[in-house]
Amino acid sequence: MCDFKDEQTLCKCKAAVLTAYHEMLGHSMPECFAREAATLVYRHHHPEDTKELSRLKVESWIHAGHLH
C-alpha cells in the first residue's frame, strides 16, 4: 500500500505500472489497451482502491509532465 499523502514518496508499484504501459505501447498495442494493462497492475497492488481512483492515479502517472 502506498502513502499518497506524501507526494515526495513514490509508490513502489509505480515503476511496474509504467513499465506495463510502455511495454504494451512498444509492442504496437493500442493506447487504450496499454492504459488498461497499467490499471490492472495498479489494482493488483492496491485492491483497496476503487476502479475510478485506480484509473485516475494511473492516468496521472502516465501523463505526468505532459501539460497542454
C-alpha positions as CSV (number, residue, x, y, z in Angstrom):
1,M,0.0,0.0,0.0
2,C,1.3,3.5,-0.9
3,D,1.0,6.6,1.3
4,F,-0.2,9.2,-1.2
5,K,-0.3,11.9,1.5
6,D,3.5,12.4,0.9
7,E,3.9,13.4,-2.7
8,Q,7.7,13.1,-2.3
9,T,7.4,9.4,-1.6
10,L,6.9,7.4,-4.8
11,C,4.7,4.4,-4.8
12,K,6.7,1.2,-5.1
13,C,4.4,-0.1,-7.8
14,K,4.7,3.0,-10.0
15,A,7.6,1.5,-11.9
16,A,5.6,-1.7,-12.6
17,V,2.6,0.3,-13.7
18,L,4.6,2.5,-16.1
19,T,6.6,-0.5,-17.4
20,A,3.4,-2.3,-18.3
21,Y,2.1,0.8,-20.1
22,H,5.2,1.5,-22.1
23,E,5.9,-2.2,-22.9
24,M,2.4,-2.5,-24.4
25,L,2.9,0.6,-26.5
26,G,6.3,-0.7,-27.5
27,H,4.6,-3.8,-28.9
28,S,2.3,-1.7,-31.0
29,M,-0.8,-2.3,-28.8
30,P,-3.5,0.4,-28.8
31,E,-3.0,3.1,-26.1
32,C,-6.3,2.1,-24.5
33,F,-5.1,-1.5,-24.0
34,A,-1.8,-0.2,-22.6
35,R,-3.7,2.0,-20.1
36,E,-6.0,-0.9,-19.1
37,A,-3.0,-3.1,-18.5
38,A,-1.3,-0.5,-16.4
39,T,-4.5,0.0,-14.4
40,L,-4.7,-3.8,-13.8
41,V,-1.1,-3.8,-12.5
42,Y,-2.0,-0.9,-10.2
43,R,-5.2,-2.7,-8.9
44,H,-3.1,-5.8,-8.2
45,H,-1.0,-3.8,-5.8
46,H,-4.0,-1.7,-4.5
47,P,-7.1,-3.8,-4.4
48,E,-8.5,-1.5,-1.7
49,D,-8.8,1.4,-4.2
50,T,-11.9,1.9,-6.3
51,K,-11.7,1.4,-10.1
52,E,-12.2,5.1,-10.6
53,L,-9.4,6.1,-8.1
54,S,-7.1,3.5,-9.7
55,R,-7.8,4.8,-13.2
56,L,-7.2,8.4,-12.1
57,K,-3.9,7.6,-10.4
58,V,-2.6,5.6,-13.4
59,E,-3.7,8.5,-15.7
60,S,-1.8,11.0,-13.5
61,W,1.4,8.8,-13.7
62,I,1.1,8.3,-17.4
63,H,0.6,11.9,-18.2
64,A,2.9,13.4,-15.5
65,G,4.8,16.3,-17.0
66,H,2.6,16.4,-20.2
67,L,0.9,19.7,-19.8
68,H,-1.1,21.3,-22.6
